[in-house]
Amino acid sequence: MAAAAATAASADFHKTWRPKANPWAIAITVTLATFMESLDTSIANVAMPHIGGNLSASVEEATWVLTSYLVANAMVLPISGWIANRIGRKRFYMSCVFLFTLTSLLCGMALSLPMLVFFRVLQGAAGGGLQPSEQSILADTFPPEKRSMAFAMYGVAVVTAPVLGPTVGGWIVDNYSWRWIFFLNIPVGIISLILSNRLVEDPPYLAEIRKRKEGIDYWGLGLLIISIGAVQVMLDKGQEDDWFGSRFITTLFIVAIIGLVLFFWRELTIEHPVLDLRLFAQRNVGMTQLVMFMVGVALYSSTVLIPQFLQEVMGYSARLAGMAVSSGGLVLMFLFPVAGALAPKFDARKLVSIGFVITTFGLWRMTTINQNISFGHAVSWRVYIVLGLPFLFIPINTLCYSGIPQEKYNEVSGLTALMRNLGGSVGISFITTLLARQSQRHLALLMHNTAPGNPAYEDMRNGLAGAWRHLGSSMPDATYHAGAQIYGMAQLQARLLAYVDVIWVMVFVTAVLVPLPFLMNRPKKLAGSAPMGH
């Protein structure tokens, strides 16, 4: 009953209120800021050695430039809806665009690593506020029957920008300075601010929410920020610090668990929570958050896995590996509008299931990886995996927002974005850890057969030593070089086998998700499509 009432209210709202500006002009405006912010989640990845060298820091220390952005982004995502309802969505959105643009300038001018990390924290917080606001702006701008196409355009920016980031960043670093990675945002931010001021407006129901003047749950706010921050840092630094072998990681884990338990208790027992956890009691909201989390695990993992394999095992440059992954973006630019047109005509649950089937097939194709693949074959990996993406994102959010009251749009947008980002962090941490552990296991097994006395080992070492002698090395040196060469070959083979193991795990994860959408309620035809998770 509540879902039907919310659906009817949404339909009535779009009959009585329309934005003054052209809806598609508004969609282009928010998509511009989306692309800018999404690009920044990955554009600095390839610049870490350059940033560290320029600012007298190690590569490990320089990775805080990435971690600080993601942590601040994750901390703001779940509370952005609450802030937008408090001060007005347009005001909050424009404040985030302004802060993002200003901190981009300051990041580019940073004179030390601590200064750069501080500005990246502010930039990440501004980016976290942008995402849900953009989604709910589109939800209110377009009536239900037209949302699919609007979010198809938005989806192209959301999905292609992080993939293009390393390629664009690599080109900038090779030809200019790493500082231009951040300066690039300034003209885009200024244009976005001007267009947002002229075109974007708050609908009447947001003014009614602002008039309520509800009390501020400072305890809930603090607990959420601390807990999400601890989780994100733990995931980003876990493998690097050997997980629970590190006192720092163990402390973060304890803080996160205690903080989240207290937060859940607090939010479920007060009248005006920062985050309405009761939304999870609605089947579609709870299930779609789980599915979006798993989408983040599978898709972010593959985005990291493919270029890492190409560089580590195949010896590709960062730019060439980035190009192999970026090629999937061209496919998405065509497919998102197709999925947007199909979404209102089919059962959204079936489309999501088909999306997982395609993604599973794409990952399964990767299980045959070896050192003899061509660049074209590597490109096809990413292309096949992303073929399922449009059929996942648009329908998932159709199901998520079906029957949700409009005043909850901002909160649901923030939740969806948070779950996808956390899923991505968990996925990347998981595959990084699994790769390291499986590489060690396979190397131990391979080296077991490379002991002196093993006929095959002795034959190979003598053959390689003969080649080194032919190049002028003494017998002891030739034997040493041959042994080192065999060890290097074993390391490479162990790493290759570890990649195969990880890919099979990802195949299993996505295959398990295929029937999951059918546990959700089918949305009413009127519900149309809804905001895209970012």
N, C-alpha and C positions, 0 to 999 in steps of 0.2 A: 504493500500500500504506500509506504513512504517513498519507494523508488518511483512508482507511477505518479505520485503527486509532484515529485521533483522534476520528472520528465515533462509533465504538463506545464509546470511553472516556467521551465526553460523555454518551451514553445511560446507561451503567452508573453514572456519577456521580449522575445525577438519580434513579436508583432507590434509591441508598443514602443520599443526603443531601437534606434539604429544610429550608429556613429555618423557624424556630419561628413567625415572624409570618406573617400572610396575605400572599401574594406581591403582591396588588394594592395592599395598604397600603404595601408597600415601593416599588412602582412609582410611586404617587402622591407619596411622600416625595421620591424622587430627581427626579421631574418638577418638583416645586415649586422645588428649587434650580436645575434646568435653566432654567426659565422666568426666574428672577431673573437668572441669569448671562447668558443670551441677550439679555434686554432691555437689559442694560447695554452691549452691543456697539454699540447704535445710539441709545439714548435721549438721549445728550448731543449728538447731531449738530446739532439745531436750537437748542441753547443757547449755541453758540460766541460769537455777538456779545454776549450777556448776560454770560457768564463773563469775556470779554475786557474789557468795559466796567467790570464790578464790580471786577476785579483789576488794572486799569490796564495791560492788555496789548492788542496788536493782534489782529485776528481770525486772522492767520497764526500768531502765537505761541500763540494759544489752541488751535489745531488739534493741538498736542502733547498736549492732554488726550485726544484720540482716538487719536493715533499711539502714545503711550506704553502705553496699554492693550492695543492690538492686538499690539505688539511683544513685550511681556511674556507675553501669552497664547500667542503662537506659539512663544516660547522654551521654555515649560514643557510644552507639549503632547506632544512626542516623548519626553520623559524621565519623564512622569508615571507610566507603567506600571512603569518601573524603580524609582521611589521607592516606589510602592504595594507592590511585591513585597518591598522592603527593610524597610519599617516596618509593614506591614499595611495592607490597603486601607481598612478602616473608619477606622482612626486617621488615615490620610492624607486621606481624604474629609472627615472631620469637622474636621480642621485647616484644610482649604481653605475650608469653609463658615464657620468661625469667623473666619479671616483676611479673607475677602471681606466679611463683615458688619462687622467692626471697621474695615476700610479705607473702607467706604462711609460710616461715621460720620465718619471723619477727612477724607474728601474733602469732605463737606458742611460741615465746620468750617474748611476751609483758608482762610488769610488772604492767600496770595500764589499766583501762578501756579506758581513752582517747587515750592512745598509741595504744591499740588494734583497736579502731574505726578508727583511722587515717590509720593504715595499711590495714584495711578492705576496706576503700575507694579506696586506690591504687589497691588492689586486684580486687575489683569490676570493676574499670576502665579497667584493663588489661583483665578481663573476657569479658567485653563488646566489646573489640576490637577483641577478638578471634572468636566470633560467626559468623559474616558476612564473615570474611576472609576465614574461613573453608568452608562455603557454596559455595562461588565463586571459590575457589580452585577446589572443586569437579566438579563444572559446567564446568570449562575449561579443566579439566583432562579427563572427559568422554564425548564421542559424545552423541547427544540427545537420540539415541535409547538405550543407556546403562545406562543412569542416574538414572532411577527408582530403579534399584537394588543397585546402589552405595548409593543412599539416603535412601534406606530401611535399610542398615547397619548403616548409620549415624543416622537414626531416632531411632533405638533401644537405642543408647547412649543418645540421646536428651531426650527421654521420660522416660526411666527407671531410669536414674541416680538421678533425683530429688525425685523420689518415693522411691528409695533405701536409699537416704540420711539419713532420720530419723532413720531407722533401723541400718544402719552402725554406725551412730553417737551415738545412744543409747548403742550399744555394746561396742564401744570404751570408752565411759564415764563410763560405769559400770565396765569395766575391767582394764582401764588404766587412763590417765589424759585427760582432754578436749583438752590439747595442741596437742595431737596426731591427732586430727581432721584436723589440719592444716599441721602437719609434714607429713601426709600421701601423700600430693601432691608433695613433693620434689622429690622422685625417679621417679614418673610418668613424672614430668616436665622435668627432666634431660634427660630421654629416648626420650621424645617428641622433645626436642631441637636437640639432635644428629640426630634423624631420619629426622626431618624437614630440617636440614642443608644439608643432603645428598640427599634427594629425591625431595623436593618441589622446583619448579622453576617458574619464572614469564613468561607468554607467551609474544610474541613480541608486541601485541597491547598495553600492559601496559607500555612498554618502550616508545611508541609513545605518550601516554597520559602524561607521566612524562616530555617529551620534550616541552610541550606546555607552561609551566611556567605561568599559569594563576594567577591573583592577588588573595590575600587572603581576604575573606569577614569576617573581624574580628567582625563587628557588628552582622552579622547573627550567627556567631559561639557563641558569648557571649549570645545573646538572647535565642538561642536554649538550651544551657547548663543550664541557669538560669530557664527557663520555665519548662523543663522536670524535673529538680531537684525539683522545687517547687511542681509540680504535684505528683511526687513519694512520697515525704515526707508527703504531705497532705493525700494521700491515705493510707499510712502506719500508720499514727498517728491519723487519723480522729476520729475513734470510741473511742480510748483511751482518747482523749481530748474533747469528746462530740461535735465534728464537729464545726458548726458555733457558738456554745456557747463559743468557745475558740478564743481569739484574735489572737493567733499564727496561727491557721488553717485558719481563715478569711484572715489574711495577706497573707498567702501562696496562697490562692485562687485568690486574687486580683493580686498578682505578676504573677501568671501563666497565667491568662486571658490577662492582658496587654502585657506580654512578648510574648505570642503566636500570638496575633493580630499584634504586631510590626514585629515579625519574618516572618509571612506570607506576610505582605506588603513588607518587605525588599527582601525576596527571589523571589517574583514574579516581582520585578522591576529592578533587577540587572542582568548583563550579565552572571556572573559566580557564581551562588549560592552555598552555602555549601550543600544544599539538594534541588534537583530538584523537586519542588512540582508539576511541570507540568506533571510528571509521573502519578499523580492521575487522570488526564484528560483521560487517557486510561482506558476504561471500566474495563478490567480484573485486572489491577493493583489496581484501586480504590475499586472494589468490593471484591477482595481477601484480601485486608487489613482490610476491615470491617468484613469479615468472620473470618479471623485469630484473630481479636480482640475478637469476640464472642466465638471462640474456647477457647481462653485463659480464658475468663470469666467462661465458663462452666466447663472446665477440671481442672483448678487450684482450683476452688471452691470445686469440689468434692474431690480433693486430701486432702484438709484441713477439709472438712465437716465430712468425714467418721471416721478418727482417733479421731477427737474432740468428736464426738458422742460416740464412743466406750469408751473413757476415762471419759467423763463427766457423761453420763447416765448409761453406762454398768459397769463402774468401772475397765476397762482394764488398764494394765500398758502401759507406752509409748512404750515399746519394742513390746508388743503383738499387740497393735493397729497399730504400724508400719508394723508388719509382715502381717496383714490383707490387708493393702494397697499395700505392696510390691509384693504380689502374682500376681497382674496384670502384673508385669514386665515379668514374665515367659511366659505369654500368648503373650505379644508383641514380644518377641524374635522369636516366631514362625510366628506370623502374618505379621510382617513387610516385610520379604522376599516374602511372598505370595502376599501382596498388591503391592510390587515392580514389581513382574512378571506380575500382572494383569493390572497395570496402563497404559502401552502403548497400550493395546489391547481394552480398553473400553473408552467411552466418559468420560473424567475426571469429568464433571459436575454431571453425574449420580453416580459416585463413591462417590463424596463428599456428595450428597444428601442421599445415602444409609448410609454413615458414621453417619450423623446426626440422621437418623431414629434409628440406633442401639443405639447411645448414649442416645437418648430420651427414648427408651425402657428400657435401663439400669437404668436411673434415675427414671423412673416410677415405676420400681420394688422396689425402696427404699421407696416409699410413704407408704408402709405397716409396716414401722419400729415400733418396740415395745421393751419392756424390756425382752422379752423371746426369742430373737433370739439366735442362736448358733454361734460359731466362724466360722463354715463353711458357714453359711448364710451371715455373714459379708464379708467373702472373696469373695463370689459370687457377691456381689454388685460391687466391683471394677472390677472384671473380666468382667462382662457384659458391664460396662461403657467403658472400654478400648478396647473392641472388635471393636468399630467403629473408634478408633484412626488412625490406619494405612490407612484407606480408606478416612481419612480427610487430613492428612498432605502431603502425596506424591502428590495426585491429585490437591490439592489447589495450590501447588507451580508449578505444571505443567501449570496451568491456569495463575498464576501470572507472570511467566517468558516468556510466549509465546509471541514472537514478540518483545522482549525487546533487544535493542542493547547491545553488550557485555560490552561496557564501563560503562553501567548503572547497571551491575550485582551486584557490591558491594553496590550501593545505595539501590537497591531493597532488597537485603539481610538484610541490616541494618534496613530498614523500616519494613520488615516482622517480624524480631525479636523484634523490639520495640513494634509493635502493639500487638504481642502475650504476651509480658511481661506486657505491660500496661493493657491489658485485664485481665490478671491474678491478677494484683494489684487491679483493679476495682472490679473484682469478689469477691476476698477475703474480701475487705472492705465492699462490699455490703452485703454479707452473714453474716459477723460479726455484722454489724449494725442491719440488719433485725432480726437476732437471738436475739439480746439484746432487741430490741423493742417489738417483738412478745412474748418473754418470760415475759416481764413486763405486757403486755396486758392480756395474758392467766392467769398469776398469780393473777391479779386484779379480773378477772372473777371467778376464783376458790375460792379465799379468801372471795368473796362476800357470798358464801354459807357456810363459816366456822365460822359464827358469833354465839355467845351464843344464845340459843333459837331455833336453827335449830335442829329438832329431829335427823336427820341422823348424824349431827356433834356431838351432845351430846352423842348419843349411842357409836360412835367411840371413843370419848375422854374418856368416862367412862370405856369402855372396855380396852383401853390402860392404863388408870390410875390404873385399877385393876391389870394389869400385873406388873406395876411398884411397886405397894404396895406389891405384892407377892415377889418382889425382895428386899424388905426391906425399900423402900422410905416412907417418911411420906406422909400424904394426900395432903398437899399443894405442896410438891415437886413432887409427882406423877402426880398431875393435870398439873403442869408446864411442866414436861417432856412430857406428853401426847400431850399437845398443841404444843410444839416445834416439836415433831415427826410428827404431822399432817401437820404443816407448811413446814417441810422438804419434805414430800411426795408431797405436792402441788407444791413446787418449782421444783421438779423432773418432775412431770407431765406437768407443764407449759413449761419446757425446751423441753420435748419430743414433745409436740404439736407445739412448735416453729420450731423444726427441720422438722416436716411434712410440715409446711407452706413454709419454705425455699425450700424444695425439689420440691414442686409443682410449685413454681416460676421458678426454673431451668428447669423443664420439659417443661413449657410453652416457655421459651427462646429458648431451642434447637429445639422444634417443629416448631417454627416460622422460623427457619433457613433452614428447609428442602427444600423449593422451591427456596431459594435464589441463589444457584449456576446457575440456568437456566437463570438468568439475565446477565450472562457473555457470552462472545464469545467463541465458541468452538475452541480450538487450532488446528492448522494444524498438520497432522500426523507427519510431519518431526520434529516438535518442541520437541517431546519426553518429557522427564521429566526435571525438573529444581530444583534448590537448595531448600533445605528444610528450612522453617522458624524455627528459634530457639529462 
